[in-house]
């Protein structure tokens, strides 16, 4: 089973990073307010970046790496 690390761009311009095995389902959860508390009320959302990892451990490590980056560094990954 592959895992996806994703970055969402929120309607207020902020960025949210997460991991999932099913991006479509997880994005739908974020859109209806059932995802992370951070994304509630920050719509509209868009998937700005995705990376595929082979396992959960790799995905969580990559998520931590991305979360440790500055906003400018995250924006450079997105573009």
C-alpha positions, 0 to 999 in steps of 0.5 A: 500500500502506498502513502501520499504526503500532501500539501493543501493551500487553504483559502487564507493562503496558509499551507497544511501538510498531511499524509494519507493512503487515499488522497481523494477521500482525505481531501473530501474529509477536509472539505466538509470539516471532518479532516484536521481541525486546522483546515476547518473554516479555511476553505476553499482548499486545493491540493498544491503538492503530492509525493508518494511514499512506499510505507507509512514510516517513510511518509511520516518522516517526509511529512516532518521534513516538510513541516520543518521547512519555512513557508518560502521553502514549502512554496518552492516545493509547490512550484 
